[in-house]
Amino acid sequence: MHKMVVFAKATEGRAEELGRWYDERHFPDLLAVPGFVSAERHTLITVKQPDGLPGWDFMLIYEIEGDPMPVLRSMGSLMGTEKLPFTDALASNSTLSVVGISQRPQKG
């Protein structure tokens, strides 16, 4: 199981709206994409942060089953369509997305 972690910032004054969009629209849409198996939303409290980074509102954690690259390509082809629409409540230019590839030990 691989993890995709997204740090998201809401458009000024729209964090509550963005949270609802994730919960009610984006998560169900994304979980319909084959390979995505779970989605979580966490509100962030910044403890320490380097200068120059945005103050993110949410951390989203997604689990991806199987080879993540085809899953991510499939997601990318749907982004901005009715199946996976955007919202202007998200300050997309301040979003950071990373994928952690599982390094499970081989059975010997």
C-alpha positions as protocol buffer text, in pm:
chain_id: "A"
residue {
  index: 1
  type: MET
  ca { x: 0 y: 0 z: 0 }
}
residue {
  index: 2
  type: HIS
  ca { x: 140 y: 339 z: -101 }
}
residue {
  index: 3
  type: LYS
  ca { x: 53 y: 679 z: 46 }
}
residue {
  index: 4
  type: MET
  ca { x: -14 y: 1008 z: -124 }
}
residue {
  index: 5
  type: VAL
  ca { x: 2 y: 1306 z: 112 }
}
residue {
  index: 6
  type: VAL
  ca { x: -136 y: 1643 z: 5 }
}
residue {
  index: 7
  type: PHE
  ca { x: -93 y: 1968 z: 196 }
}
residue {
  index: 8
  type: ALA
  ca { x: -373 y: 2204 z: 95 }
}
residue {
  index: 9
  type: LYS
  ca { x: -447 y: 2569 z: 160 }
}
residue {
  index: 10
  type: ALA
  ca { x: -793 y: 2717 z: 130 }
}
residue {
  index: 11
  type: THR
  ca { x: -867 y: 3037 z: -54 }
}
residue {
  index: 12
  type: GLU
  ca { x: -880 y: 3317 z: 206 }
}
residue {
  index: 13
  type: GLY
  ca { x: -1177 y: 3268 z: 441 }
}
residue {
  index: 14
  type: ARG
  ca { x: -1297 y: 2944 z: 278 }
}
residue {
  index: 15
  type: ALA
  ca { x: -1138 y: 2667 z: 488 }
}
residue {
  index: 16
  type: GLU
  ca { x: -1472 y: 2534 z: 614 }
}
residue {
  index: 17
  type: GLU
  ca { x: -1609 y: 2522 z: 259 }
}
residue {
  index: 18
  type: LEU
  ca { x: -1295 y: 2345 z: 135 }
}
residue {
  index: 19
  type: GLY
  ca { x: -1322 y: 2088 z: 413 }
}
residue {
  index: 20
  type: ARG
  ca { x: -1683 y: 2011 z: 317 }
}
residue {
  index: 21
  type: TRP
  ca { x: -1581 y: 1981 z: -50 }
}
residue {
  index: 22
  type: TYR
  ca { x: -1313 y: 1726 z: 38 }
}
residue {
  index: 23
  type: ASP
  ca { x: -1550 y: 1524 z: 257 }
}
residue {
  index: 24
  type: GLU
  ca { x: -1863 y: 1539 z: 44 }
}
residue {
  index: 25
  type: ARG
  ca { x: -1736 y: 1561 z: -314 }
}
residue {
  index: 26
  type: HIS
  ca { x: -1364 y: 1504 z: -368 }
}
residue {
  index: 27
  type: PHE
  ca { x: -1315 y: 1195 z: -152 }
}
residue {
  index: 28
  type: PRO
  ca { x: -1609 y: 1000 z: -302 }
}
residue {
  index: 29
  type: ASP
  ca { x: -1501 y: 1101 z: -654 }
}
residue {
  index: 30
  type: LEU
  ca { x: -1137 y: 1006 z: -596 }
}
residue {
  index: 31
  type: LEU
  ca { x: -1225 y: 675 z: -430 }
}
residue {
  index: 32
  type: ALA
  ca { x: -1414 y: 585 z: -750 }
}
residue {
  index: 33
  type: VAL
  ca { x: -1078 y: 591 z: -934 }
}
residue {
  index: 34
  type: PRO
  ca { x: -944 y: 233 z: -941 }
}
residue {
  index: 35
  type: GLY
  ca { x: -642 y: 199 z: -710 }
}
residue {
  index: 36
  type: PHE
  ca { x: -748 y: 460 z: -452 }
}
residue {
  index: 37
  type: VAL
  ca { x: -865 y: 270 z: -143 }
}
residue {
  index: 38
  type: SER
  ca { x: -889 y: 529 z: 137 }
}
residue {
  index: 39
  type: ALA
  ca { x: -889 y: 902 z: 202 }
}
residue {
  index: 40
  type: GLU
  ca { x: -847 y: 1103 z: 524 }
}
residue {
  index: 41
  type: ARG
  ca { x: -858 y: 1475 z: 600 }
}
residue {
  index: 42
  type: HIS
  ca { x: -667 y: 1628 z: 889 }
}
residue {
  index: 43
  type: THR
  ca { x: -668 y: 1989 z: 1007 }
}
residue {
  index: 44
  type: LEU
  ca { x: -313 y: 2113 z: 1056 }
}
residue {
  index: 45
  type: ILE
  ca { x: -148 y: 2284 z: 1349 }
}
residue {
  index: 46
  type: THR
  ca { x: 194 y: 2411 z: 1242 }
}
residue {
  index: 47
  type: VAL
  ca { x: 465 y: 2334 z: 1496 }
}
residue {
  index: 48
  type: LYS
  ca { x: 774 y: 2433 z: 1294 }
}
residue {
  index: 49
  type: GLN
  ca { x: 796 y: 2547 z: 934 }
}
residue {
  index: 50
  type: PRO
  ca { x: 1076 y: 2680 z: 712 }
}
residue {
  index: 51
  type: ASP
  ca { x: 1039 y: 3036 z: 585 }
}
residue {
  index: 52
  type: GLY
  ca { x: 862 y: 3082 z: 255 }
}
residue {
  index: 53
  type: LEU
  ca { x: 617 y: 2792 z: 275 }
}
residue {
  index: 54
  type: PRO
  ca { x: 242 y: 2856 z: 282 }
}
residue {
  index: 55
  type: GLY
  ca { x: 41 y: 2797 z: 598 }
}
residue {
  index: 56
  type: TRP
  ca { x: -154 y: 2488 z: 491 }
}
residue {
  index: 57
  type: ASP
  ca { x: -501 y: 2424 z: 630 }
}
residue {
  index: 58
  type: PHE
  ca { x: -529 y: 2051 z: 565 }
}
residue {
  index: 59
  type: MET
  ca { x: -324 y: 1736 z: 525 }
}
residue {
  index: 60
  type: LEU
  ca { x: -495 y: 1474 z: 308 }
}
residue {
  index: 61
  type: ILE
  ca { x: -371 y: 1115 z: 319 }
}
residue {
  index: 62
  type: TYR
  ca { x: -471 y: 874 z: 46 }
}
residue {
  index: 63
  type: GLU
  ca { x: -387 y: 505 z: 18 }
}
residue {
  index: 64
  type: ILE
  ca { x: -308 y: 367 z: -326 }
}
residue {
  index: 65
  type: GLU
  ca { x: -310 y: -5 z: -397 }
}
residue {
  index: 66
  type: GLY
  ca { x: -87 y: -157 z: -665 }
}
residue {
  index: 67
  type: ASP
  ca { x: 152 y: 31 z: -893 }
}
residue {
  index: 68
  type: PRO
  ca { x: 87 y: 397 z: -812 }
}
residue {
  index: 69
  type: MET
  ca { x: 195 y: 541 z: -1148 }
}
residue {
  index: 70
  type: PRO
  ca { x: -100 y: 411 z: -1357 }
}
residue {
  index: 71
  type: VAL
  ca { x: -337 y: 513 z: -1075 }
}
residue {
  index: 72
  type: LEU
  ca { x: -192 y: 866 z: -1069 }
}
residue {
  index: 73
  type: ARG
  ca { x: -211 y: 890 z: -1451 }
}
residue {
  index: 74
  type: SER
  ca { x: -575 y: 785 z: -1438 }
}
residue {
  index: 75
  type: MET
  ca { x: -645 y: 1045 z: -1168 }
}
residue {
  index: 76
  type: GLY
  ca { x: -463 y: 1311 z: -1371 }
}
residue {
  index: 77
  type: SER
  ca { x: -669 y: 1240 z: -1682 }
}
residue {
  index: 78
  type: LEU
  ca { x: -988 y: 1294 z: -1480 }
}
residue {
  index: 79
  type: MET
  ca { x: -882 y: 1610 z: -1293 }
}
residue {
  index: 80
  type: GLY
  ca { x: -1097 y: 1906 z: -1390 }
}
residue {
  index: 81
  type: THR
  ca { x: -1372 y: 1692 z: -1542 }
}
residue {
  index: 82
  type: GLU
  ca { x: -1719 y: 1625 z: -1399 }
}
residue {
  index: 83
  type: LYS
  ca { x: -1581 y: 1299 z: -1256 }
}
residue {
  index: 84
  type: LEU
  ca { x: -1309 y: 1482 z: -1059 }
}
residue {
  index: 85
  type: PRO
  ca { x: -1389 y: 1855 z: -1058 }
}
residue {
  index: 86
  type: PHE
  ca { x: -1185 y: 2136 z: -902 }
}
residue {
  index: 87
  type: THR
  ca { x: -1312 y: 2393 z: -653 }
}
residue {
  index: 88
  type: ASP
  ca { x: -1207 y: 2756 z: -630 }
}
residue {
  index: 89
  type: ALA
  ca { x: -1211 y: 2718 z: -250 }
}
residue {
  index: 90
  type: LEU
  ca { x: -867 y: 2554 z: -293 }
}
residue {
  index: 91
  type: ALA
  ca { x: -564 y: 2779 z: -339 }
}
residue {
  index: 92
  type: SER
  ca { x: -415 y: 2529 z: -584 }
}
residue {
  index: 93
  type: ASN
  ca { x: -93 y: 2727 z: -636 }
}
residue {
  index: 94
  type: SER
  ca { x: -13 y: 2657 z: -267 }
}
residue {
  index: 95
  type: THR
  ca { x: -77 y: 2281 z: -278 }
}
residue {
  index: 96
  type: LEU
  ca { x: 202 y: 2029 z: -217 }
}
residue {
  index: 97
  type: SER
  ca { x: 148 y: 1664 z: -318 }
}
residue {
  index: 98
  type: VAL
  ca { x: 392 y: 1380 z: -255 }
}
residue {
  index: 99
  type: VAL
  ca { x: 369 y: 1003 z: -299 }
}
residue {
  index: 100
  type: GLY
  ca { x: 547 y: 761 z: -66 }
}
residue {
  index: 101
  type: ILE
  ca { x: 631 y: 434 z: -238 }
}
residue {
  index: 102
  type: SER
  ca { x: 612 y: 146 z: 6 }
}
residue {
  index: 103
  type: GLN
  ca { x: 943 y: -31 z: 59 }
}
residue {
  index: 104
  type: ARG
  ca { x: 820 y: -354 z: 214 }
}
residue {
  index: 105
  type: PRO
  ca { x: 1098 y: -608 z: 274 }
}
residue {
  index: 106
  type: GLN
  ca { x: 1109 y: -905 z: 38 }
}
residue {
  index: 107
  type: LYS
  ca { x: 1032 y: -1246 z: 190 }
}
residue {
  index: 108
  type: GLY
  ca { x: 1338 y: -1461 z: 165 }
}
